[in-house]
Amino acid sequence: MSAGNSELRLNRRVMLQGLAGLAAAPLLSANARADVMPKKSQLGLVLYCARFRRDALRRRNPKFDLYSPDNFLEYCRTVGAGGMQCALGVLDAAASRRLRDYAERHALYIEAIVKLPTDDADVVRFDREMKSASDVGAVAARTTIIPGRRYEYFNSIDMFNEFDVRGRRMLERGTSVAEKYRIPIAVENHKDHLDDQRIELFEHISSEFVGACVDTGNSFALLENPIETVKKFAPWAHSVHLKDQALQLYDDGFLLGDIPLGQGGLDLIRMVQILKKTRPGVRFTLELITRDPLRVPCLTDKYWTTFPERRATDLAAALRYVRDHSAPNLQYVSRMSLDEQLVREDTNVRQSLDYARDELGL
């Protein structure tokens, strides 16, 4: 299948309507009327869901940043999301109170995005960020512990193991701070550890305030079964990155593309059921990055450099899953104009919120 045939094409009328609305209406309404607000979903949004919208707003006003906590929480409310996962940084008392009051008034949840302390001196910075998260009523603090995608970033198993040790130490330093403020650290499966490796790390830390940000799509890039990933991480879940994935084979492996919920190859209904049953209070946050599909080159030598424990059966099972769930609707965003990218991003978010509310009970 050619790239052109596999590209998700917008209905022409929808595209024209979206572009017309973009020119006529503000990109972020500070005074949204209750009678025109969309139906609310429990599903929140991660910052990365609105990259093109942020850029468009900056083109209009360079001083305005959609990613500031106040602005992003308001954006989430205006599109019908149930909360946000956002980098809070260090907030003063007035800013913390304002953000918390807004969230409580509109029944929105807040999750922080944090960077764990890299050394003992950095614990002070991390403590201040976690205090801000506590002050605004954040229910979790999402983080990562190993940089990059494992099969791209690392050139040897020794290099990976070195960063593995660094990540473990960062999490150890951060644990006492999380326990102090009673805010769980939620470590995302970020195409780094295999599922069992991550579980071993959680067991090593052994704290009720350290667990998983369960990403429903990432571990498949490491040839893990998506349902089994959710089952393994569910008991440790403090947060969820809910995403669907459009899958397609290519010469060196397979393509993995973010797609609106319900339009890809993941069994989201079953995943949500597992997580709700195991962790009834966990929050679900959409992480849909509107971008070209990622390449997972699992048929190349480089891919296997840091996976001495992977088996041929793992590869066969993953490729069979891609074949059985292959989708024609991959999004090639780099071929779109800036306006088209923004319309596509908005459409992705809107369709995902609708699906979460109407089909997933979120």
C-alpha positions in Angstrom: 0.0 0.0 0.0 1.4 3.4 -0.9 1.8 6.2 1.6 -0.7 8.3 -0.3 -3.4 5.5 -0.1 -2.7 5.0 3.6 -3.1 8.7 4.6 -6.2 9.6 6.5 -8.1 12.1 4.4 -10.5 14.6 5.9 -13.9 15.0 4.4 -13.6 18.1 2.3 -16.7 19.8 3.8 -15.4 19.2 7.3 -12.0 20.6 6.4 -13.5 23.7 4.8 -15.8 24.3 7.8 -12.9 23.9 10.2 -10.7 26.4 8.3 -13.6 28.9 8.1 -14.2 28.6 11.9 -10.5 29.0 12.5 -10.6 32.4 10.8 -13.8 33.6 12.5 -13.5 32.4 16.1 -11.0 32.7 18.9 -8.7 29.7 19.3 -9.3 29.7 23.1 -12.5 31.1 24.5 -12.0 32.7 27.9 -15.7 33.2 28.2 -17.2 30.0 26.9 -21.0 30.0 27.3 -22.6 27.1 29.2 -25.2 26.6 26.4 -22.5 25.9 23.8 -20.1 23.9 25.9 -19.6 20.3 24.6 -20.8 17.4 26.7 -18.2 16.6 29.3 -16.0 13.5 29.3 -14.1 12.1 32.3 -11.1 11.7 29.9 -8.5 14.4 30.4 -5.8 15.7 28.0 -2.0 15.6 28.1 -0.3 18.8 26.9 1.0 17.1 23.8 -2.6 16.7 22.4 -2.5 20.5 21.6 0.9 21.2 20.0 -0.5 22.8 16.8 -3.0 24.8 18.7 -0.3 26.1 21.0 1.7 27.1 18.0 -1.3 28.8 16.3 -2.0 30.8 19.5 1.6 31.9 19.7 1.5 33.1 16.1 -1.4 35.4 17.1 0.1 36.4 20.4 3.8 35.5 21.2 3.2 36.2 24.9 0.4 33.7 25.2 1.4 30.1 26.1 -1.4 27.5 26.0 0.9 25.2 28.0 0.8 27.3 31.1 -1.3 25.5 33.7 -4.1 28.1 33.9 -4.5 28.3 30.1 -4.3 24.6 29.5 -6.9 23.7 32.2 -9.3 26.3 30.7 -8.7 24.8 27.2 -9.5 21.3 28.6 -12.7 22.6 30.0 -13.8 24.3 26.8 -13.4 21.2 24.7 -15.2 19.0 27.3 -12.3 17.2 28.8 -12.3 16.0 32.4 -8.9 17.3 33.5 -5.3 17.7 32.5 -1.8 16.3 32.8 0.5 19.3 32.6 3.9 20.5 33.6 3.2 22.8 36.6 6.7 23.8 37.5 7.0 25.8 40.8 3.9 27.9 41.5 3.5 30.7 44.1 0.7 30.6 46.6 -1.6 32.8 44.6 -1.2 30.8 41.4 -1.7 27.5 43.2 -4.8 28.7 44.8 -6.2 30.1 41.6 -5.6 26.8 39.7 -7.0 24.7 42.5 -10.1 26.8 42.8 -10.7 26.7 39.0 -10.3 22.9 39.0 -12.7 22.4 42.0 -15.3 24.8 40.7 -15.5 22.9 37.4 -14.9 19.4 38.7 -11.6 18.9 36.8 -8.7 16.8 37.9 -5.0 17.8 37.7 -2.0 15.5 37.2 1.5 17.0 37.1 4.3 16.2 34.7 7.6 16.1 36.6 11.3 15.3 36.1 12.8 13.2 38.8 15.9 14.5 40.6 19.1 13.7 38.7 21.3 13.9 41.8 21.1 14.7 45.5 21.3 18.4 44.9 18.4 18.3 42.5 16.1 16.9 45.2 15.4 20.5 46.3 14.1 21.5 42.9 11.9 18.3 42.8 10.6 18.9 46.3 9.4 22.4 45.3 7.7 21.0 42.2 5.9 18.3 44.2 4.8 20.9 46.8 3.2 22.9 44.0 1.5 19.7 42.8 0.2 19.2 46.3 -0.9 22.7 46.6 -3.1 22.5 43.5 -4.6 19.2 44.5 -2.8 17.0 41.9 -3.8 13.4 42.0 -0.6 12.0 40.5 2.8 13.1 39.0 3.7 11.5 35.7 7.3 11.0 34.8 9.8 9.0 32.7 13.1 7.5 33.8 15.0 6.5 30.7 15.5 8.9 27.7 14.4 8.2 24.1 12.9 5.1 22.5 15.0 2.1 23.5 15.6 0.8 19.9 16.6 4.3 18.6 18.5 5.9 21.5 20.8 3.1 22.6 23.6 1.5 20.7 24.4 -1.3 23.0 23.0 -3.3 25.9 25.7 -1.8 28.2 24.6 1.7 27.3 21.0 0.9 28.1 22.0 -0.8 31.4 23.9 2.4 32.4 20.8 4.5 31.9 18.7 1.9 33.6 20.8 2.3 36.7 20.5 6.1 36.5 16.8 5.9 36.1 16.5 3.6 39.1 18.5 6.0 41.3 16.4 8.9 40.2 13.2 7.1 41.2 14.8 6.1 44.5 15.6 9.8 45.2 12.1 10.9 44.3 10.2 8.3 46.4 10.7 10.0 49.8 9.4 13.3 48.3 6.4 11.6 46.9 5.7 10.0 50.3 6.2 13.3 52.0 3.5 15.0 49.9 1.4 11.8 49.4 1.3 12.3 45.6 2.0 9.1 43.6 4.8 9.1 41.1 3.4 7.5 37.9 6.2 6.2 35.7 5.2 5.9 32.1 6.2 2.8 30.1 8.0 4.9 27.5 9.3 2.4 25.0 12.1 1.8 27.5 11.7 -1.1 29.9 10.1 -4.4 29.0 7.0 -4.9 31.1 8.5 -7.4 33.5 11.6 -5.2 34.0 9.4 -2.3 35.0 7.4 -4.5 37.4 10.6 -5.6 39.0 11.6 -1.9 39.5 8.3 -1.2 41.2 8.7 -4.2 43.5 12.2 -3.0 44.3 11.0 0.5 45.3 8.1 -1.0 47.2 6.1 2.2 47.9 2.4 2.8 47.6 3.4 6.2 46.1 5.4 4.8 43.2 3.7 3.0 40.3 2.7 3.2 36.7 1.4 5.7 34.2 -0.1 2.9 32.0 0.4 3.8 28.4 -1.9 1.6 26.4 0.2 1.7 23.2 3.9 2.3 23.9 4.9 -1.2 24.9 3.8 -2.7 21.7 6.8 -1.0 20.1 8.9 -3.4 22.3 6.8 -6.4 21.0 4.7 -6.7 24.2 1.1 -7.8 23.9 -1.1 -4.7 24.5 -3.7 -6.5 26.7 -1.0 -8.3 28.7 0.7 -4.9 29.3 -2.4 -3.5 30.8 -3.0 -6.5 32.9 0.5 -6.4 34.3 0.5 -2.7 35.1 -3.1 -2.3 36.3 -2.3 -3.2 40.0 0.4 -0.5 39.9 -1.6 2.1 38.0 -1.7 5.7 39.3 -2.4 7.2 35.9 -3.3 6.1 32.4 -2.3 7.4 29.0 -5.1 6.3 26.9 -4.3 6.0 23.2 -5.3 4.0 20.1 -2.8 3.0 17.4 -3.1 2.6 13.6 -0.9 -0.3 12.6 0.6 -1.2 9.3 3.5 -3.3 8.1 6.4 -1.8 6.2 9.7 -3.2 4.9 11.7 -2.9 8.1 9.0 -3.7 10.6 5.7 -1.9 11.3 4.3 1.6 11.6 2.7 2.8 14.8 0.4 5.9 14.4 -1.6 7.8 17.0 -5.2 7.9 15.9 -8.5 8.9 17.4 -9.8 6.5 20.1 -11.8 3.6 18.6 -10.3 3.9 15.1 -7.1 1.9 15.6 -6.1 -1.7 16.5 -6.2 -1.7 20.3 -9.0 -3.3 22.3 -9.7 -0.1 24.3 -13.0 -1.4 25.8 -11.3 -4.4 27.4 -8.3 -2.3 28.5 -10.6 0.3 30.3 -12.6 -2.5 31.9 -9.4 -4.1 33.3 -8.1 -0.8 34.6 -11.4 0.3 36.1 -11.9 -3.1 37.9 -8.4 -3.2 39.3 -7.9 0.5 40.1 -11.4 2.1 40.3 -10.2 5.6 41.0 -7.5 5.9 38.4 -7.8 8.8 35.9 -7.6 8.3 32.2 -5.8 11.0 30.1 -5.7 11.1 26.3 -2.2 11.2 24.9 -2.8 11.6 21.2 0.1 13.3 19.4 -1.0 14.4 16.0 2.1 13.5 13.9 3.4 11.1 11.2 3.4 7.4 12.2 6.4 6.2 14.1 8.6 3.5 12.5 9.3 0.4 14.6 12.2 -1.3 12.7 12.0 -4.6 14.3 13.3 -6.5 11.3 16.7 -4.6 11.4 19.8 -5.6 13.4 19.9 -2.2 15.2 16.5 -2.8 16.8 17.7 -6.0 18.5 20.9 -4.5 20.0 19.4 -3.9 23.4 17.0 -6.9 23.4 19.1 -10.0 24.1 16.2 -11.6 25.9 13.6 -11.1 23.2 12.5 -14.3 21.3 11.5 -15.0 17.7 8.1 -15.9 19.0 7.7 -12.3 20.4 8.5 -10.9 16.9 6.1 -13.3 15.2 3.3 -12.6 17.5 3.7 -8.8 17.1 3.8 -9.0 13.3 0.8 -11.2 13.3 -1.1 -8.7 15.5 -0.2 -5.9 13.1 -1.3 -7.9 10.1 -4.6 -8.9 11.8 -5.3 -5.3 12.9 -3.8 -3.4 9.9 -5.4 0.0 9.4 -5.5 2.1 6.2 -6.0 5.4 8.0 -2.5 6.5 9.0 -2.1 10.2 9.4 0.7 11.9 7.5 0.6 15.3 9.2 3.9 16.6 7.7 2.1 16.8 4.3 -0.6 19.1 5.6 -0.6 22.9 5.7 -0.5 24.6 9.2 -4.2 25.2 9.1 -4.9 21.6 8.1 -2.7 20.3 10.9 -4.6 22.4 13.4 -8.0 21.2 12.1 -6.7 17.6 12.1 -5.4 17.9 15.7 -8.7 19.4 16.9 -10.7 16.7 15.1 -8.5 14.0 16.7 -9.2 15.4 20.2 -12.9 15.9 19.7 -13.5 12.4 18.2 -11.5 10.8 21.0 -13.4 12.7 23.7 -16.7 11.7 22.1 -15.7 8.0 21.9 -14.4 7.9 25.5 -17.7 9.4 26.7 -20.1 7.5 24.5 -18.3 4.1 24.1 -15.9 3.7 27.0 -18.0 5.2 29.8 -15.4 7.9 30.5 
